[in-house]
Amino acid sequence: MPPRNEGTLDSHEWDEVKPTWCDKSKWLADESDWKPASLVRIRRPSRLNISSLSTFFWPIKDTKNPEKLRPTAYLDGLRGFAAFLVYWHHNQLWAHEPHVQNRIFENAFGYENKYHFIAFPGIRHLFTGGHFSVSVFFVISGYVLSAKPLSLIQSGDHGKFAENVGSALFRRWLRLYIPLAATTFFYMTFLHMFNIWVDNIERAPTWRDDVWLYYCELKNFSFVFTTGGGPFFSWNPHLWSIPVEMKGSVIVYTSLVAFSRCTRNARLWCEAGLAFYFMYIADGWYGAMFVMGMMLCDLDLLAKKNDLPNFFQRLEPAKIFIYYHLFAVSMYLGGVPSYTGDVMKMRENRGWYYLSFLKPQAVFDYKWFYLFWAATMLVSAVPRIWWLKRFFETRFCQYLGRISFALYLVHGPVLGTLGDRLYTAVGYHKETERQHLAHLVDRFPLPKVGPLGLEPAFLIPHVILLPVTLWIAEIVTRFIDEPSVKIAQWLYRKTLPTAPAKA
């Protein structure tokens, strides 16, 4: 199959028919020789059509030979793998008992004398690394959003910088909220159309009623400066981070404008000071993550130009030692116990008593303070540790990176519909499932033996659930996410003045 961005006349199939097509005048002239084809003759489906159909139903096969990776391709892979960990985290917590097993998942190894493999430092990220992953999202976003503007600032091209930031800020809201609105509206309609029960979602009596309620909720949820109401969107609570992403984007773009005329050292000090303000003075942990991503990008761009401040240059001989230790500390801090928001409960976890005193007074939900440092250290360490960088540049991680936004959007609805029914059938169910899905309760019971989080009853449903989730994420990427980028670009271009005609 030709690449998706390639036109029909650019493909190899055109080379096969081109000689005949160029001689079309001959066969158009010989009308007397024309005869209708036999009615019993059946046209064979073309290889191109079969390939197109197969890649629609299993799009992961539609992968071109890997081209040369971009210098920041590892960030795409890291973001994709983090999105997969969010999927895995939510499935673990959904399937397992919330007040017993989830206490083990979200507390430290040895808490209440319970020693499980899944709670071991570093290992726990593979099971309940969702919050750590979201923090990594925010640091990566700060890095990626500021990459082009910072390169223009460092080169002194302030005209192109203003154009770039203006375009990016114009398109950002559309980029984030068109996919959110499309997927959640379709999900709401799907539940009404087939009368599907989903736990924790209360539907109105009619679809029309829900459309109005949906509009009222969406307009408030998508308002970047909203100060009231809860942080969750009722049709997909996992999307609480999208408004945070929008706020962080505004912080990045406005900070870049404010610092664009500063000297190198002044700009770096301003970035560090702003991150300190968000984390230690105001309860703006997400702002600190975005700004720190921007600062990491600034330092990386300066390093490529061999223009780092002397302090960083003096650390060059020890950088391998430093970054391996940053990675190790990141893995530990990223596993901060977060079953409750009570810092006194945190102190009951082995290995966290003294660390609990580092929490600033300004931070309300303490876990984000430790996750800020964990995500910052991880993003800075990955490109300097060769085997980590190589892992995130693999085709698997790059594929996850391409569909990461869609995977984040759809994994919750798939879990609430298909996943809940699969878990109920194999033996994981609560009172609500026993009431509304009684016909599925223990229909195909599977053993719950083995390490916590790796039980056959939990893993086997993913033979169905994971491919379906990835497939839907691919479809959303192709038909909603990628077109939303083009729509935002088109709308921005429509607002620009037309170039005056040359005399």
Beta strands, then each sheet from edge to edge (+ up, - down):
end
